[in-house]
Amino acid sequence: MKSYVSSHLKDMNRRNVYKLLCGLEETSKSELANITGISPPTVMKIIQFLEEKGLVTQVGPGEAALGRKPQLLRLNKDRFYSIGVVHEGDYLKVGLVNLKNELTALKRLRVKGDLSYTMEKTLLRVINELLVETEVPLSDVLGIGMGLPAIYDVEREKILMAPLIGIPEEMEMGPILRKIESYYHKSVTVDNDLNMEVMGEFLSLKLTENNDLLYISFGTGIGGGVILNGRLRRGRHYMCGEVGYMTFLDDYVANASYGGWLEGKINLEAIQEKFGLGPDGSASKKDRDLAIEYAATCGALCVNNMMMCYDCDNISLGGELFDLLGEKLFRTIKEKVERLSVGGACLRRSSCRAPGVLGAAAMARDTRLWQILEES
């Protein structure tokens, strides 16, 4: 029992010091000891370990009022990277993220067709291009995280339903994931795309375990991700945040082969078709204003209902529909929510350009990184 407790404490101390280094630009061993309450000799051993792993570098002496100047330390944020992938239905985003959760490279392309082909052919090609262009060696990649537009069982590695990409029933993802893992010799982590989005937004906003966050995306599909008290909420049936299935009228009959009621009303394609918008959102001012009003009305009802269900202190909105219709769409939704809501909430646009990529990369990174920190 004593050996187990000692090992667990050592791992916990390493994690705490590492997390502090991630949040600080520069620091010293004495400052780390003061903040964490870990003894200075133990902090010295931890820093030595992190230096041996290439995770920390010394940047020179700092300032001191009296006595010896402390040696400043900095996280070597580019020692390792992770790859984040988000399949959004019509689009595939693939990015490279460093240890500071900074998106250092991003590729976005339109995809159609079979999911297996996209995952086993298109994705591998894009990842290879990304690594070549950034000159990041595969040995410096900790893992690959992937978000899919699907109700996804993370325990059984199984898509339960994904009508947006033509999968109306269960589909095993294990064989596809094993092929990718075998090709790169890296672990692949998969979850619902909006779960990845909300985790990326949570990291970008630098929220803590005391915070909640709703992330709602309006794009090729409509979906949401939920974090409560710093923890991702998937739901018993992995359907938490599936706001595309919200209904405001009773003339809808659910069908697993199609998206939900709300998704059918204000997804990207539906808005473009209904109001005659071009691929870049071009249209007459009248049609564009009508499209914004229509999308904002449905969007505001969705946001308000989610606010009432979860009573969160932070709500972020993102997705391709905002790229299509611009800032006026967000302002109109915000105005309508303020009129509808009986309680206040911080409603904002997404804080980064690819939160799903960020979240997917972070999920893939953490599993392997904690293993590194636990090594003897």
Salt bridges, closest charged atoms under 4 A:
GLU26 OE2 - ARG74 NH2 2.36
GLU88 OE2 - LYS93 NZ 3.77
ASP90 OD2 - ARG110 NH2 3.79
ASP90 OD1 - LYS112 NZ 2.93
GLU102 OE1 - LYS77 NZ 3.04
GLU120 OE1 - LYS179 NZ 3.30
GLU129 OE1 - LYS107 NZ 3.85
GLU129 OE2 - ARG125 NH1 3.29
GLU133 OE2 - LYS107 NZ 3.14
ASP140 OD1 - ARG79 NH1 3.20
ASP153 OD2 - ARG156 NE 2.73
GLU157 OE1 - ARG178 NH1 2.87
GLU170 OE1 - LYS158 NZ 3.29
GLU172 OE2 - LYS158 NZ 3.40
GLU181 OE1 - ARG178 NE 2.75
ASP191 OD2 - ARG234 NH2 2.67
ASP289 OD2 - LYS285 NZ 2.75
ASP289 OD1 - LYS328 NZ 3.09
GLU293 OE2 - LYS336 NZ 2.73
GLU320 OE1 - ARG108 NH2 2.94
GLU327 OE1 - ARG349 NH1 3.27
GLU338 OE2 - LYS334 NZ 2.83
ASP366 OD1 - ARG365 NE 3.03
GLU374 OE2 - ARG15 NH2 3.52
GLU375 OE1 - LYS53 NZ 2.47
GLU375 OE2 - ARG368 NH2 3.76
